[in-house]
């Protein structure tokens, strides 16, 4: 599979596609979904804005691991589902 990219230098986008379904939501909302085990973290390799290959992280909303894997595959970035998000913000 070809390495996608480049990733936008300031937004979670590659080729105009947002790889963070949580982008723009407040911490409280994200944490409510995370507490229910519905936010899944992904990782993938992509080109940076200056042409280097680097590892990036994304996220998606799904009910189960199988659904998260299917969504990651559909997105076409070569994402691997790492696990569920625990929380965002300060401890």
C-alpha positions as CSV (number, residue, x, y, z in Angstrom):
1,X,0.0,0.0,0.0
2,X,1.3,3.5,-0.9
3,X,1.9,5.8,2.0
4,X,-0.9,8.5,2.1
5,X,-0.2,12.1,2.4
6,X,0.8,14.7,2.9
7,X,-0.9,15.3,6.3
8,X,-2.1,18.8,6.7
9,X,0.5,20.7,9.0
10,X,-2.2,22.0,11.5
11,X,-5.3,19.9,11.0
12,X,-5.9,16.1,11.3
13,X,-6.4,15.8,7.5
14,X,-4.8,13.8,4.7
15,X,-5.9,14.4,1.2
16,X,-8.9,16.5,2.5
17,X,-10.0,13.6,4.7
18,X,-10.3,14.1,8.5
19,X,-8.8,11.1,10.3
20,X,-10.0,12.3,13.7
21,X,-13.8,11.9,14.3
22,X,-13.3,13.7,17.6
23,X,-11.7,16.8,16.0
24,X,-13.5,19.9,17.1
25,X,-15.4,18.3,20.0
26,X,-14.8,19.5,23.6
27,X,-13.0,17.3,26.1
28,X,-16.2,16.7,28.2
29,X,-18.0,15.3,25.2
30,X,-15.1,13.1,24.1
31,X,-14.6,11.8,27.6
32,X,-18.3,10.8,27.8
33,X,-18.0,8.8,24.7
34,X,-14.6,7.4,25.8
35,X,-16.1,6.3,29.1
36,X,-18.6,4.2,27.2
37,X,-15.8,2.5,25.2
38,X,-16.9,4.0,21.9
39,X,-13.8,6.0,20.8
40,X,-11.1,3.9,19.2
41,X,-7.6,5.1,18.6
42,X,-5.7,4.2,15.4
43,X,-2.2,4.6,14.0
44,X,-0.9,4.9,10.5
45,X,2.1,6.0,8.5
46,X,1.7,9.0,6.2
47,X,3.8,11.7,4.6
48,X,4.4,14.9,6.5
49,X,3.9,18.3,4.9
50,X,7.6,18.3,4.1
51,X,7.7,14.8,2.6
52,X,9.0,12.7,5.4
53,X,7.2,9.4,6.4
54,X,6.0,9.6,10.0
55,X,3.5,7.8,12.3
56,X,0.2,9.5,13.0
57,X,-2.7,8.8,15.3
58,X,-6.4,9.0,14.5
59,X,-9.6,8.2,16.2
60,X,-13.1,6.9,15.3
61,X,-16.4,6.1,16.9
62,X,-17.6,2.5,16.9
63,X,-19.5,0.2,19.1
64,X,-17.1,-2.8,18.9
65,X,-13.5,-3.6,17.9
66,X,-14.8,-5.4,14.8
67,X,-16.7,-2.2,13.8
68,X,-13.7,-0.1,14.5
69,X,-11.5,-2.3,12.3
70,X,-14.1,-2.2,9.5
71,X,-14.2,1.6,9.6
72,X,-10.5,1.9,9.7
73,X,-10.2,-0.3,6.6
74,X,-13.0,1.8,4.8
75,X,-11.0,5.0,5.5
76,X,-8.2,3.6,3.3
77,X,-5.3,5.1,5.2
78,X,-3.8,1.7,6.3
79,X,-4.8,2.4,9.9
80,X,-4.4,-0.1,12.6
81,X,-6.8,0.0,15.6
82,X,-4.8,0.3,18.7
83,X,-7.6,0.2,21.4
84,X,-10.1,2.4,23.1
85,X,-9.4,5.9,24.2
86,X,-9.3,6.3,28.0
87,X,-9.6,10.1,28.3
88,X,-8.4,13.4,27.0
89,X,-7.5,16.6,28.9
90,X,-5.8,16.9,32.2
91,X,-5.7,14.2,34.9
